[in-house]
Amino acid sequence: MNKIFIVGIVASGKTTLAKQLSEQLRIPWYELDAIVHHRIESGRTKRTAEEQLEIIMDIDRNGSWILEGTDRDSYQFLYQMAEKIIFVDTPLKVRRWRIVSRFLKQKLGLEPCHYKPDLHMLRMMFKWTNDFERNKTAFEAKLQEHGDKVVRCSETKKKRPNGFAAP
């Protein structure tokens, strides 16, 4: 059985890595944002911590899983549940570029998103990234509590022989 928690800040490459591992290991992956923010006809609504726990426990009962998301108070229990914790620690300048690039692609309709890609959201992504950088030492100390089951991944793209980066 595989129970993998992929954690990192916005634009670090969590989803890309989760998709790749899901395909390679043939186990389902879930975006924690989709568990936290439930889609309804009129938009999105935030689930309570209890509702989030219930959904995650249902996923866990089904066996192997990959869950990916940012570090939130409402699912700290995932650090204990996971057999492997992957911290996607992409360099800050790469994440900043990805935030801008993703925003432009979403505004042009070239990339789907689960939220409204407006200037407020763009500013929030930069705020979350800056907050993460300020508190990174404390986050890394929390990860150390989980010892050998933590893996740090600083690059999520592999180079193909022809020089093009794989998604």
Backbone hydrogen bonds, N-H to C=O, Kabsch-Sander energy under -0.5 kcal/mol:
donor,donor_aa,acceptor,acceptor_aa,energy
4,I,65,W,-2.6
5,F,84,K,-2.6
6,I,4,I,-0.6
6,I,67,L,-3.1
7,V,5,F,-0.6
7,V,86,I,-2.8
8,G,69,G,-1.2
12,S,9,I,-1.4
17,L,13,G,-2.4
18,A,14,K,-2.7
19,K,15,T,-2.6
20,Q,16,T,-2.1
21,L,17,L,-2.8
22,S,18,A,-2.6
23,E,19,K,-2.1
24,Q,20,Q,-2.5
25,L,21,L,-3.3
26,R,22,S,-1.4
27,I,22,S,-1.1
30,Y,66,I,-2.5
32,L,30,Y,-0.6
32,L,68,E,-3.0
34,A,31,E,-0.6
35,I,31,E,-0.9
36,V,32,L,-2.8
37,H,33,D,-3.2
38,H,36,V,-0.8
38,H,45,T,-2.5
40,I,43,G,-3.0
43,G,40,I,-1.9
45,T,38,H,-2.6
47,R,36,V,-3.3
52,Q,48,T,-2.4
53,L,49,A,-2.4
54,E,50,E,-2.2
55,I,51,E,-2.0
56,I,52,Q,-2.5
57,M,53,L,-2.7
58,D,54,E,-1.8
59,I,55,I,-2.1
60,D,56,I,-2.5
61,R,57,M,-2.1
62,N,58,D,-0.9
62,N,59,I,-0.8
63,G,60,D,-1.7
65,W,2,N,-2.5
66,I,28,P,-1.5
67,L,4,I,-2.7
68,E,30,Y,-2.3
69,G,6,I,-2.3
72,R,70,T,-0.9
75,Y,72,R,-1.2
76,Q,73,D,-1.2
78,L,75,Y,-1.4
79,Y,76,Q,-1.6
80,Q,77,F,-0.8
81,M,77,F,-2.1
82,A,78,L,-2.5
83,E,3,K,-2.7
84,K,3,K,-1.8
85,I,149,K,-3.6
86,I,5,F,-2.8
87,F,85,I,-0.6
87,F,151,V,-3.0
88,V,7,V,-2.6
88,V,86,I,-0.7
89,D,87,F,-1.0
89,D,153,C,-2.7
90,T,88,V,-0.6
94,V,91,P,-0.5
95,R,91,P,-2.1
96,R,92,L,-2.6
97,W,93,K,-1.9
98,R,94,V,-2.4
99,I,95,R,-2.4
100,V,96,R,-1.9
101,S,97,W,-2.9
102,R,98,R,-3.1
103,F,99,I,-2.2
104,L,100,V,-2.4
105,K,101,S,-2.4
106,Q,102,R,-2.6
107,K,103,F,-2.5
108,L,104,L,-1.9
109,G,106,Q,-1.1
110,L,105,K,-2.8
111,E,105,K,-1.0
118,D,116,K,-1.9
122,L,118,D,-2.2
123,R,119,L,-2.6
124,M,120,H,-2.3
125,M,121,M,-2.3
126,F,122,L,-1.7
127,K,123,R,-2.3
128,W,124,M,-3.2
129,T,125,M,-2.0
130,N,126,F,-2.5
131,D,127,K,-3.0
132,F,128,W,-2.5
133,E,129,T,-2.2
134,R,130,N,-2.1
135,N,131,D,-1.8
136,K,133,E,-0.8
139,F,135,N,-1.9
140,E,136,K,-2.8
141,A,137,T,-1.9
142,K,138,A,-1.8
143,L,139,F,-2.0
144,Q,140,E,-1.8
145,E,141,A,-0.8
145,E,142,K,-0.9
146,H,143,L,-2.1
147,G,144,Q,-1.5
149,K,146,H,-1.7
150,V,147,G,-1.7
151,V,85,I,-3.0
153,C,87,F,-3.1
153,C,151,V,-0.5
154,S,152,R,-0.5
160,R,164,F,-2.3
163,G,160,R,-2.4
166,A,158,K,-2.8
